[in-house]
Amino acid sequence: ESRLGSSPEPPREPTTDADTSFRYDMSHPRRGLAIIINNKHFNPSTQMEVREGSEVDQENLSQVLLDLGFDVRVYTDLTCGQMRRVLRKVAVEDHSDSDSPHLTSPVP
């Protein structure tokens, strides 16, 4: 238990290969690809309302991911079939020079 004003924790032991085996290798030339799917408008049959403000969330999320070094691709108002096609296309691309992929959708 750590409390304000208590003495600092002792130094940690150096990490071993076993410690790092569960970490992403972040030494690739590129950070990776980030896919943002922003669905603001929906098919009327879903009875879902327009997601007002989702473009602001998308812009903010895009900027954070860009600041982190990701290549960002934004898709808007996709159907389920279109989302599957985008993900299949991205899945067959060569990501071997990237640290990690990222897929997200802004949440209202």
C-alpha atoms as an extended CHARMM CRD file, in Angstrom:
* protein
*
       108  EXT
         1         1  GLU       CA              0.0000000000        0.0000000000        0.0000000000  PROA      1               0.0000000000
         2         2  SER       CA              1.3210000000        3.4170000000       -0.9290000000  PROA      2               0.0000000000
         3         3  ARG       CA              0.3440000000        6.5840000000        0.9270000000  PROA      3               0.0000000000
         4         4  LEU       CA              1.1200000000       10.2250000000        0.3550000000  PROA      4               0.0000000000
         5         5  GLY       CA              4.2360000000       11.1770000000        2.2450000000  PROA      5               0.0000000000
         6         6  SER       CA              5.4900000000        7.6050000000        2.5800000000  PROA      6               0.0000000000
         7         7  SER       CA              8.9420000000        6.6350000000        1.4110000000  PROA      7               0.0000000000
         8         8  PRO       CA              9.2760000000        5.8000000000       -2.2880000000  PROA      8               0.0000000000
         9         9  GLU       CA              9.0300000000        2.2330000000       -3.5110000000  PROA      9               0.0000000000
        10        10  PRO       CA             12.3290000000        0.3640000000       -3.8760000000  PROA      10              0.0000000000
        11        11  PRO       CA             13.8220000000        0.3300000000       -7.3900000000  PROA      11              0.0000000000
        12        12  ARG       CA             12.3940000000       -2.3050000000       -9.6980000000  PROA      12              0.0000000000
        13        13  GLU       CA             14.4280000000       -5.2000000000      -10.9800000000  PROA      13              0.0000000000
        14        14  PRO       CA             15.6110000000       -4.9080000000      -14.6060000000  PROA      14              0.0000000000
        15        15  THR       CA             13.1780000000       -6.3670000000      -17.1250000000  PROA      15              0.0000000000
        16        16  THR       CA             13.8520000000       -9.7460000000      -18.6720000000  PROA      16              0.0000000000
        17        17  ASP       CA             12.9190000000      -11.2610000000      -22.0230000000  PROA      17              0.0000000000
        18        18  ALA       CA              9.9980000000      -12.9640000000      -20.2720000000  PROA      18              0.0000000000
        19        19  ASP       CA              8.7540000000       -9.5470000000      -19.0890000000  PROA      19              0.0000000000
        20        20  THR       CA              8.8750000000       -8.0720000000      -22.5870000000  PROA      20              0.0000000000
        21        21  SER       CA              7.3390000000      -11.0450000000      -24.4120000000  PROA      21              0.0000000000
        22        22  PHE       CA              3.8620000000       -9.6610000000      -23.6940000000  PROA      22              0.0000000000
        23        23  ARG       CA              4.6050000000       -6.1970000000      -25.0640000000  PROA      23              0.0000000000
        24        24  TYR       CA              4.2270000000       -4.8010000000      -28.5630000000  PROA      24              0.0000000000
        25        25  ASP       CA              7.4770000000       -4.3380000000      -30.4420000000  PROA      25              0.0000000000
        26        26  MET       CA              7.4280000000       -0.5640000000      -30.9530000000  PROA      26              0.0000000000
        27        27  SER       CA             10.6400000000       -0.3660000000      -33.0000000000  PROA      27              0.0000000000
        28        28  HSD       CA              9.1410000000       -0.6900000000      -36.4970000000  PROA      28              0.0000000000
        29        29  PRO       CA              9.5310000000        2.0900000000      -39.0970000000  PROA      29              0.0000000000
        30        30  ARG       CA              5.8100000000        2.9750000000      -38.8660000000  PROA      30              0.0000000000
        31        31  ARG       CA              3.5050000000        3.1550000000      -35.8390000000  PROA      31              0.0000000000
        32        32  GLY       CA              0.7040000000        1.5010000000      -37.7800000000  PROA      32              0.0000000000
        33        33  LEU       CA             -2.6310000000        2.0260000000      -39.4440000000  PROA      33              0.0000000000
        34        34  ALA       CA             -5.6360000000        3.3540000000      -37.5540000000  PROA      34              0.0000000000
        35        35  ILE       CA             -9.0800000000        2.8150000000      -39.0580000000  PROA      35              0.0000000000
        36        36  ILE       CA            -11.8880000000        5.0660000000      -37.8270000000  PROA      36              0.0000000000
        37        37  ILE       CA            -15.4430000000        4.2100000000      -38.8300000000  PROA      37              0.0000000000
        38        38  ASN       CA            -17.7870000000        7.0820000000      -38.0560000000  PROA      38              0.0000000000
        39        39  ASN       CA            -21.4090000000        6.1830000000      -38.6940000000  PROA      39              0.0000000000
        40        40  LYS       CA            -23.5080000000        9.2880000000      -38.1500000000  PROA      40              0.0000000000
        41        41  HSD       CA            -26.4910000000        8.3890000000      -40.3390000000  PROA      41              0.0000000000
        42        42  PHE       CA            -28.1740000000        4.9980000000      -40.3550000000  PROA      42              0.0000000000
        43        43  ASN       CA            -30.6160000000        3.1420000000      -42.5580000000  PROA      43              0.0000000000
        44        44  PRO       CA            -34.1610000000        4.1290000000      -41.4870000000  PROA      44              0.0000000000
        45        45  SER       CA            -34.9850000000        0.4560000000      -40.9220000000  PROA      45              0.0000000000
        46        46  THR       CA            -32.6400000000        0.4560000000      -37.9110000000  PROA      46              0.0000000000
        47        47  GLN       CA            -34.6600000000        3.2020000000      -36.2020000000  PROA      47              0.0000000000
        48        48  MET       CA            -31.3810000000        4.6540000000      -34.9660000000  PROA      48              0.0000000000
        49        49  GLU       CA            -31.1320000000        8.4150000000      -34.6340000000  PROA      49              0.0000000000
        50        50  VAL       CA            -28.5150000000       10.6230000000      -36.2650000000  PROA      50              0.0000000000
        51        51  ARG       CA            -25.4040000000       10.7670000000      -34.0700000000  PROA      51              0.0000000000
        52        52  GLU       CA            -25.0190000000       14.5330000000      -33.8160000000  PROA      52              0.0000000000
        53        53  GLY       CA            -21.5020000000       15.6040000000      -32.9060000000  PROA      53              0.0000000000
        54        54  SER       CA            -19.8680000000       12.3940000000      -34.0640000000  PROA      54              0.0000000000
        55        55  GLU       CA            -17.7540000000       14.3420000000      -36.5430000000  PROA      55              0.0000000000
        56        56  VAL       CA            -16.1980000000       16.2850000000      -33.6460000000  PROA      56              0.0000000000
        57        57  ASP       CA            -15.3520000000       12.9950000000      -31.9090000000  PROA      57              0.0000000000
        58        58  GLN       CA            -13.9230000000       11.6900000000      -35.1780000000  PROA      58              0.0000000000
        59        59  GLU       CA            -11.7570000000       14.7720000000      -35.6900000000  PROA      59              0.0000000000
        60        60  ASN       CA            -10.4560000000       14.6610000000      -32.1010000000  PROA      60              0.0000000000
        61        61  LEU       CA             -9.7460000000       10.9380000000      -32.2770000000  PROA      61              0.0000000000
        62        62  SER       CA             -8.0360000000       11.3630000000      -35.6440000000  PROA      62              0.0000000000
        63        63  GLN       CA             -5.7860000000       14.0660000000      -34.2260000000  PROA      63              0.0000000000
        64        64  VAL       CA             -4.8030000000       11.9970000000      -31.1900000000  PROA      64              0.0000000000
        65        65  LEU       CA             -3.9580000000        9.0040000000      -33.3920000000  PROA      65              0.0000000000
        66        66  LEU       CA             -1.9730000000       11.2240000000      -35.7820000000  PROA      66              0.0000000000
        67        67  ASP       CA             -0.1140000000       12.7050000000      -32.8030000000  PROA      67              0.0000000000
        68        68  LEU       CA              0.7410000000        9.1550000000      -31.7300000000  PROA      68              0.0000000000
        69        69  GLY       CA              2.2090000000        8.5300000000      -35.1780000000  PROA      69              0.0000000000
        70        70  PHE       CA             -0.5310000000        6.3820000000      -36.7290000000  PROA      70              0.0000000000
        71        71  ASP       CA             -1.5400000000        6.6090000000      -40.3790000000  PROA      71              0.0000000000
        72        72  VAL       CA             -5.2700000000        7.3640000000      -40.1350000000  PROA      72              0.0000000000
        73        73  ARG       CA             -8.0200000000        6.3410000000      -42.5300000000  PROA      73              0.0000000000
        74        74  VAL       CA            -11.5370000000        7.5970000000      -41.8630000000  PROA      74              0.0000000000
        75        75  TYR       CA            -14.6850000000        6.0190000000      -43.2580000000  PROA      75              0.0000000000
        76        76  THR       CA            -18.1200000000        7.5600000000      -42.8110000000  PROA      76              0.0000000000
        77        77  ASP       CA            -21.6330000000        6.0890000000      -42.8600000000  PROA      77              0.0000000000
        78        78  LEU       CA            -20.7330000000        2.5750000000      -43.9490000000  PROA      78              0.0000000000
        79        79  THR       CA            -23.1470000000       -0.3080000000      -44.1440000000  PROA      79              0.0000000000
        80        80  CYS       CA            -22.2420000000       -3.6030000000      -42.4810000000  PROA      80              0.0000000000
        81        81  GLY       CA            -21.1770000000       -4.9860000000      -45.8600000000  PROA      81              0.0000000000
        82        82  GLN       CA            -19.0060000000       -1.9550000000      -46.5760000000  PROA      82              0.0000000000
        83        83  MET       CA            -17.3320000000       -2.2520000000      -43.1630000000  PROA      83              0.0000000000
        84        84  ARG       CA            -16.5530000000       -5.9160000000      -43.8250000000  PROA      84              0.0000000000
        85        85  ARG       CA            -15.0420000000       -5.0290000000      -47.2240000000  PROA      85              0.0000000000
        86        86  VAL       CA            -12.8500000000       -2.2990000000      -45.6810000000  PROA      86              0.0000000000
        87        87  LEU       CA            -11.6260000000       -4.6570000000      -42.9530000000  PROA      87              0.0000000000
        88        88  ARG       CA            -10.9430000000       -7.4830000000      -45.4220000000  PROA      88              0.0000000000
        89        89  LYS       CA             -8.9730000000       -5.0960000000      -47.6460000000  PROA      89              0.0000000000
        90        90  VAL       CA             -6.9260000000       -3.8070000000      -44.7000000000  PROA      90              0.0000000000
        91        91  ALA       CA             -6.3750000000       -7.3550000000      -43.4120000000  PROA      91              0.0000000000
        92        92  VAL       CA             -4.5440000000       -8.3970000000      -46.6030000000  PROA      92              0.0000000000
        93        93  GLU       CA             -2.3000000000       -5.3190000000      -46.6820000000  PROA      93              0.0000000000
        94        94  ASP       CA              1.3080000000       -5.6860000000      -45.5520000000  PROA      94              0.0000000000
        95        95  HSD       CA              1.6150000000       -4.3570000000      -42.0020000000  PROA      95              0.0000000000
        96        96  SER       CA              4.9720000000       -6.0000000000      -41.2650000000  PROA      96              0.0000000000
        97        97  ASP       CA              6.7340000000       -2.6300000000      -40.9480000000  PROA      97              0.0000000000
        98        98  SER       CA              4.1800000000       -1.3700000000      -38.3870000000  PROA      98              0.0000000000
        99        99  ASP       CA              4.0690000000       -1.5280000000      -34.6040000000  PROA      99              0.0000000000
       100       100  SER       CA              0.3440000000       -2.1880000000      -34.2830000000  PROA      100             0.0000000000
       101       101  PRO       CA             -3.0070000000       -1.7850000000      -36.0380000000  PROA      101             0.0000000000
       102       102  HSD       CA             -5.8620000000        0.1540000000      -34.4630000000  PROA      102             0.0000000000
       103       103  LEU       CA             -9.5730000000        0.0400000000      -35.2300000000  PROA      103             0.0000000000
       104       104  THR       CA            -12.0380000000        2.3660000000      -33.5920000000  PROA      104             0.0000000000
       105       105  SER       CA            -15.3960000000        4.0500000000      -33.8870000000  PROA      105             0.0000000000
       106       106  PRO       CA            -16.2300000000        7.3030000000      -32.0900000000  PROA      106             0.0000000000
       107       107  VAL       CA            -18.7390000000        6.6980000000      -29.3170000000  PROA      107             0.0000000000
       108       108  PRO       CA            -21.3100000000        9.4170000000      -28.5790000000  PROA      108             0.0000000000
